[in-house]
Amino acid sequence: MSDARVAIEFPHHSDHFRPGEALVGQYRLERARDELVIAAEVSVLWRTSGKGDEDLGVHYFQRFDAAGGDAIDAGEPARFETMLPASPLSYDGVIVKIGWCARVRYFLAGGEQVTHDRHFYLGHVHAPPATGSEVPAPTLVY
């Protein structure tokens, strides 16, 4: 088993982004010993959690494959960039939550995978109050 781990950074921002804004990130594989990387995947996705079915949507995806001729230098920082959509916005409700993350997955020789999710917020939604019978619609702030 490898002791490798993935690092993802958003160098020009905090973890809060606006719809239509560019999400720029850097990633690399940190490891104590040399690992043979056969592929790498970078994605930006959202998922719901809470009551009912859980949904997942992939906004951005890119795969690099050494067998296909892609150069993968896992120890050197690599960059990704995507324009964020207008929705769905991050939401931390009582019944449902919507969360966003940048995910990097490295596929190592021998079948091992090393994955890391870096969570961030898209937009800013004021959650409705948890008490009372009438719950007002959330107020969107960009």
Disulfide bonds with the S-S distance in Angstrom:
none
